[in-house]
């Protein structure tokens, strides 16, 4: 493109300010091409590209700008607006939040389709820039196609839906507003404590309007991601609390992975003997076979971690938000004297559970804490107890991997087959249903970036789109997407994108003809699997677990559907078939879908855990009344950590 330059005299003297005349969309896209981040001396482009689906609200603005600057900000075509935000979020997570994608849509349904993706990104603290088109700022042609009108607020549009799910939100109603809006967006996107979805709503007329932008706005800009340390006094108090404890325990969250603190954690644990339980986002903080690793903790936790949690008198949370699954709805930590020390770059999370807040980078703080604890070790008896529990748990995992269940295999056997035939650096991806809980308990992590389960929002449909984002971030790794039939039916179109862009996924499609996870939950609350089967209606019902003659299973052929989208499909019936298919899939050069039916009723046990899902207080159904009685007994163990 030929630059259109103009010069004008600065107000404070004779210096000339060099400007370039661009549309608002061109200026924003060009700005994005010059944004870099730096951590530990390593510098990289922040934006890897822009996903988009074009419509009348962005094709002539952002779309034209992306075409013009395609060498600096590559455009990727998506099939579903929600899915492309999931792909962007997965990419950012795999890149430890140091690189990201932008996503653009037209005004209307294309924009609101991104709201779920925005919530997922913000809840998981993952940077993604959303650029939805908006209605005319001039209001001249109002109401335009797909415009929401309200009689009480002339400024409202559907893009206001993004406000509660964005970490930063702005509407650019004049072309010169691109500059402060873009800078504010970058501040949030690169802030490890505040990051999440950032939304810049762009009225379609403003996108195409021109302004003389200073050339300095487009100069290379480096955003430094530091490693802040907590207050020295707080570090001293934390060290004293740990030294005074008898049964300390670490809960490793996603912050351990994002800050690349796994080695610092390993050194601290090996020297002190403090055992480690892992959250979903923190799984992989230690290799599964490390003596200090107790595995998953909480509602989907291992027996080793949950028993340690029950007895711990001091819990050191590292980079965790303390969700209800991690705390087993605040029933996991039962020691009357339990106290918390929270290491987190976000003070909001560091102050949870009335804990001693160590606000800082996880790696830098763990290294400093290791020094402050020089000479300290747990009692040898406690160390041996933790190591024994770790070995016993691994034997339980092996048992569940080898059930030889039939005629349909158990889901745990499917996980075992994929785990055993994958390499340490390969990545498993999942998000919703019963699979995430089973993976949390059973997957043997061998690499810090080898486990990618989205459980902040547990969003059905994330799996395939998320797998694509992981593969784009780490093309050298094999990516195994574990996807239930429910999630597959909700969002499978990014199979097409993976094939178009040449990013191979191996999708293990686990088919149990319904919503297996909620079916089990329904049974636990006395509702007999109501509404969770994929069956024809019969006797005014679509299937209960207790029915002797339920309606026939729906004839949906998911394998054929995947084949129609361009995937290489392998049908299997048992674990031996699956193992062969996994081996054969490695020689295929495009996305593979391996279909396997499983027994929806053969689940993985809970291990000393509870999840608070309220049961109806009164009911004519005896099964519900019995479930309510059990629920009331379980909630008596819930605590408030004050």
N, C-alpha and C positions, 0 to 999 in steps of 0.2 A: 504494500500500500504506500502511496505517496503521502508523506506527512504534510498537513496544511498548517504551516507555522505562522504565528503572528507575534509581534512584539509590542509591549506597552510599557510605559514608564511606571516604576514603583512609586507609591505615594510618598515614601520617606526619602527620596533622593533621586539620583540620576541613573541608578542601575536599571538595566532592562530585564524584564521578566519574560523568558521564552515560554510560549504556550503552544499547545496543539489543539486544533479544533476537532472534537470527536463527539459522537453521540454519547448519551449517558451509558448505554449498554456497552459500547466500544471501550469507553474509559474504564468501566468496571472490569471487563474481561482483561484488558491490557494490564491493569493494576494487579489482577490475580496472577498473571504470568510472572510477576517480579517479586513474589513473596517467598521468602526462605525461612527456615528455622535452623537453629544451631543448638546442639547439646553435646557436652563433653568434647568440643572441638570438631564435631562432625556436622557439616552443613549440607542441607538438602532442600530441593524444591518442596514447598508445602503442598501445593495442589498438583495432584497427578492427572487431573482431567475433570471433565464435566459430563455427567449423565443428563440426558434430556429427552423429553417427548414434546414436540412442537405443536402449537395451536395458534389461534389468531392473537393470543395475548403475549406471545414471546417469539414467534417465528421471524418477524421483521426487526425485532430489537436484539435480544440476547442471541437468537439464532443466527442473525447476520453477523454479529460480532464474533461468535464462535467460529464461523466459517472464515472470517477475516484473520483471526489470530489462532488458527488451528495448530500452527507449529508450536505455540507456547502453552496452549491449553487444549489438549485433544478432546474431541467430542466422542461420546459413546452412546449409542442408541439403546434405549431400554424398551421393555414391553409393558411394564406396569410401574406407575409412579411410586407406589409404596415400596415395591421391590427394589427400585434403584436406590432409594434411601437406605434400605437394609444393606445393599451391596456396598454403599459408601461407608456405612458404619462398620461393617466387617473389615473392610480395607483399613480403616483408621485404627481399629483394635489390633489387627495383625502388625501394623506399623508402630505400635506403642504410642499412638496419638500424635506422632510427629509428622504425619502426612495425611492428607484428606482429599475428598472430592467435593465438587459443587454439584448441585442438582437443579435443573430448571424445568418449569412446566408453564402451561398456559393458565390463565385465570379460570376459575370454576372448578369442575370435578377433578381436573388434573392437579390443581393445587391442593384441594382438600384430601385427595388420595394420599398425599405426603404426610398428613398429620400424624398417622400412626407411626410412620417411620421417624418423624421428628421426636415423638414421645420416647420411642425406643432409644434413640441416640442420646437424648438428654438424661434419661434415667440411668443409662450405662456410662455417662460421662464421656461420650465419644464425639469428636468434632466432625460436623458436616455442615456445609453452607447451602442453604435453600434459597432459590431465586424464583419464586412464583410470580407469574404475571399478575397484574391487578387491573382494576377498572380505570377508566380515563380520569386522570387528575383534573382535567379541564371540565369534566362533567358535561361536555357538549353533547355527545350522542346518547347520553343516558336515557333509559336503561339499555345497556348493550347485552349481546348474547352472553348468557351464563352469569349475569350480574344479580347479586342478592340486593334487594331493596328493603329498607326498614323505615317505617314512618317516623321513628323517634331519633334517628341518627344518620345524617347524610354522609358521614365519613366512614361508615361501617362497610366492610366487604367480607367475603368468606375468609380472606387471609387473616382476619382477626382471630380465627380459630387457632392460629399458631402461637398466639401470645403465651398461653399457659404452658406450652410444651417446648418453648424456645428459651435458651439462656440469654439470648439477645434478640430483640425484634425491632424492626424499623420499616417505615414506608417512605420511599424516596419520591417526593412529589415535585422536586425541581432537579434538573440535571447536575447543578453544582453540589447538591446534597450527597452525591455519590462519594465525595471525598471524606467527609466526617463519618458517614455510614460505613464505608469500607474499612477505615482505620479502626473504628469501634468493633466491627465484626472480627477483624484479625486479632485484636486484643483478647477477645473472649475465646476464639478458636484455639489460640496458642497458649492459653492459661490453663495449666494442668488442674488447678482447683476449680475453675469456673466453666470448663469447656462443656460442650453439648451441641445441640442444634442451634444454628444462628439463621434467622430468617430476615431477608431483605425483600420486602414486597415491592414490585416494580410496575407501576402503572404503564400500560402499553403505549400510551402517547409519550410519556416521559422517556421511556427507553430509547425512542428514536429522535429525541430533541438534542441539539448540539450545544456545546459550550466550549469556551477557550480554557482548557485545563493546563495548569502549570506543568512543565516537563518534569519538575522535581517529584511530582506525584507518582510518576512512573519509573523512578529510579529503583534499582535493586534495594530491597528492604529486608533486613535480617531480624527475626524475632528470636531472642535468646531464651532458651528454656533452662533455667538454673536448677540448682539442687539446694534449696534453702534448708537451714538447720533450725531445730526448735530452740526456744529460750534455754540458756545454760542452766538456770535454776530449775526449770522443769525437767531437764535431763538428769540432774542430780537427784531430784525427788523420785523419778522413775527408777533409777538405778538402786536407790535405797529400798523401794518397794519390792523390786525383784529379789534383792539380797535377803529380804526379810520373809519372803514367801517360801512355802514348803512344796507346793505342787503347782508351779507356774506352767502356763500353756500359751503357745502362740497360735493365733488364727490368721492365716495368710489370705489376704484378699487380692483383688485385681491390681491394686497399687504396687504389689510386689513385682508383678509381671511388667506393668507399664514403665516402672522406673528402673527396670533391669537390675533388680535387687536380689535375684535368686542366689547368686554366689555369696553375697553378704549374709543372707539368711542362713545358707548352708554352713558357713564358717561359724556364725554365732551358735547355731544349734549343736554342731559337733563339739565345740569347745565347752559349752555350758550344759549340754544334755537336755535342754528344754524341748519338749515334743511339739509337733506342728500339726494342726488340723487345717484343712483348706476349704474355702468357699468355692462356689461354682467358678467365679471369675479368677480365683487364685489357684485353681487346680493346675499342677505343674510347677508350683513354687519349689517343691522338692521332687526328685524322682520317686516313683512309687515304692521302690525297694530301698530307699534310704532308711537307716535305722530309726531316725527321728520322725519319719513320716507316719502319721496315724490315718492319713487319707481324709475323705470328706467329713465335714462336721455339720451337724444340724438335722433338720427334718429329713434330708436325704443323705444322712451321714453314715459312716461306718461304726461298727461296734467299738472299735479301738478309740476313735476320736470322741464319740459321744460319752463313753465311760470316763475318759480323761476330763472332758468338759464338765461332767456332773460333779467331779471331785475337786476341780481346780480352785485354788484360793486366789489366784491372780491370772487374768487373761490379758494377753498383749495382742491387741488387734492391729494388724499392719495392712493399711490400704483397704479396709473393708467398710461398707456402709451399714453393717449390722442389720440386714433384712430379717424378716420373720423366718425364712428358711434357714438362715445361718444360726439363729438363736433358738430354733425349734419353737417359735412363738414365745420366746422368753421362758422356756422350760429347761433349756440345755444346761445352764450353769446354776447348780443347786447348792453349792457350798454356801452356808450362811455368811461366811466372811468374804465372799468373792468380791474382788475389786478389778477395775479395768484400767489399762494403760493403752491409749489409742494413738498410733502413729499414722498420720494422714496429712497430705498436702492441703486438704480442705478443712478449715477449722469447724465447719458445720458437722462433718463426720467425726472429727477428732474429739468433740465434746459429748458424743453420745454415751449413754449409760452412766452419766455422771463420772466419766473416766478422766484420768489425768491426761490432758491433751498435749501431745507432742506434735506440733504443727510443723511439718517439714517433709522433704523428699524422703521416700521410703529407704532408698539405698544409702543416702548420706546419713540418715538417722540411725539405721541399723549398724552402720560402721562405727558411728560415734558411740552408740550404746554398747557395742562390743568392747570398745576401749574402756568405757566407764565401768564395765563389769569384769575387768581383768582380775583373774584369780577366783572368780565365782564359778561354781558348778552345783548342779542339783545333787541330792543324795544319790549314791550309787544304786540303792534299792529302787528309787523312782526311775532312774535311767533304765535299769534292767526291766522294770515293769512295762515301760513304754515300748522298748524294743521287742519284748515278748508279745505284746498286744499287736504290734505291727506285723510280726510273722504270722500270728494266728489269723489276723484279718486276711492276709494274702492267701492263706489256705482256704478260707471261706470264698474268696473270689474264684479260686480255681475250681471249687466245688460247683459254683453257679455257672461257670464256663462249660462244665462237663456233665450236665444233668442227663443227657441222652433222653430227653423228654420226647414223647410222641403221642399221636402221629404227627402233630404239628410241633415244630421246635419252640422252645422258650426264647423270649427276647434276650435273656442273659446269655444264651448260647450264641445268638447272632452277634452280640457285642464281643464275646470271646473270640469268635472266628475272625472278625474284622481286626481286632486288636492284635491277635497273634500273627496275622498275615500282613500287617502294616509295618513300615520301618519307623524307627524312633523319631525321625524328623517329620513324618507325615502328620497331617492335621485332621482331627475328627471334628465335624460341625453338626450342631443340633440346636434346638430351641424350645420345643413345646411337646406336650404329651407326657407319657410315662417314660419315654426314652431319656430325657435329661436327668431325672432322678437316678435311673439305673446306671447311666454313664458316670454320674458323679460318684456313685459308690464303687463301680466296677472297673472303669477304664484305667488301665495301667499307664500312667503318663511317664514318658521318658525324656521329654524335651519341654522347656518352658512354653514354647509356642505351639505345642502339639495338641492342645485341647482348647476348643473354641465352642462353648455352649453359651448362648445368649439366654440368661436367666434373670436379668433385671426386669424385663418386660415379658419374658417367656411368650414371645409372639409367634403364633401359628403362621406359617408361610415364610418365616425368615430363612429356613434351612437352605434352600437351593440358591436364593439370592445372596445369602450370607456366604455360602460356599464359594460363589463366584468372586465375591470381594476378597476372600482369603486367598484364592488362587491368583488373582490379579496382584495381590501384595507379595505373594511368595510363589512365583511360577515354578520354582525349582522343587517344590514339595508336592507330594501327592495329597489330594484333598478328598476325604471320605465324608460324604453328607449322609447322615442317618436321618431318615425322614419317614414319618408315619403316613398312613393313607389320608388321614384328616388334613394334615399340613400340605400334603402333595396336592389335594384337590383344591385347597385355598389359593395356592400360588406356585405354579410350575413353569410359567412362561419364560423364566430366565434361563431355562435349558437352551432355548433358541439363542439367547445372547451369548451364552458360553460357547456354543458352536460357531456362531458368527465371528467371535473374537479369538477363537482358537484356545480357549482356556478349558482344559479337560477336567471334568469332575467325575468321581465315582460315587454315584448315588445309590445307597442301599435302601430300597423302598420296602418298608416293613408293613405288611398288610394284615390287619385284623378285623376288617369290615366294620369299622366304627371308631368312636372316640374311646379308646381303651383306658386312658388315664382317668377321664372323668367318669367312665363306667365304674372303675374301682372306687373312686371317691363317692359316687352315688351309692354303691353298695355299703360303704362305711357309714353313711348317714341314713341308712335305712330305706333308700329309694329304689333298690333293685335294678340299677342300670338304666333307669327310665331316660329315654331320649338320646341314647348313646349308640344305638345299633344302626347299621346301614341295611335296612330290610324294608320289604314291601309292607304296607299296612295290612293287618289281618285282625279281625275281631276288634276293630277300632283301636289298634295298637301298632306301633312300629317296633315293638320288641322289648321284652323284659327278660332279665336273666332267669327268672323262674318259670317262664312259659314253656310248656311241654311241646307245643307246635307253633313256634313263632313263624312269622312270614318269611318267605324266601329271601336270601341275601341278594342285594341289588347286583345286576349284571355289569357293573362298571368294570371295564378291563383297563386297569391303570398302566399295565405294561404296553399294551397297544397304543394307548394315548401317548406315552413317552416316546415310542417309536415314531409316531406321527409328527412329533416335534423335532425329529432328527437325531435322537439319541440312539446309541447302540444298546439294545435291550437283551438281557439274559434272564430267562425265567428259571427259578429254582424251587425245589419242594422241601429240601432238608438241609442239614448243616454240611453234609459232604458235598452236595450240589453247590452250596454257597461258597465253600472253600475253593472249589475248582473255578467257580465264576470269578472270584476275587483274583485268582492267579491269572486267568485268561484276560481279565480287564486291563491288566498292566500292559498288554501288548496292543491295546486299542488306542487309536490316536485322537479320539474325540470323546465327548461325554458319554459315560456308560450308566445305564440304570439297571440294577440288579433287583429283581422283584422276588420277595420271599414271603409266604404266608406264615403267621405265627399264632400261637395260642394266647388269646387275650386274657385268659384267666390264670396263667402261670406267671406270677409276678415275683419280683425280688422282695424279700421281707424288709420290714422296718427294723431298725436297730436302736432300741432305747430312745425313740424320738416321737414327737408329736407335732402336728400342724393344726392350728386353730381355724377350723371351718365350722361356724356355728350351725347347730342342728335345731330344727323347729322345736319350740318349747312345748307346744301342744299339737297333737295329731291323732286322728282316728286310726292310723296305721300302727300296729304293735311294733313293727320293725323300727319305725322312726322313734317311738317312745323309748325303746331299748337303746338306740343309738344316742338319744339325748341324755340318758342316764350315764352312759360311758363318757360322753363329752363333758358333762358337768364334773365328773371325777377327774378327768385329765386337766381341765382348766384350773383346778385347785393348785396345780404346780406352777402356774404362771407367776412371774415375779416382775416387779418394777425395780430397776436398778437406779436408786436415788442417792 
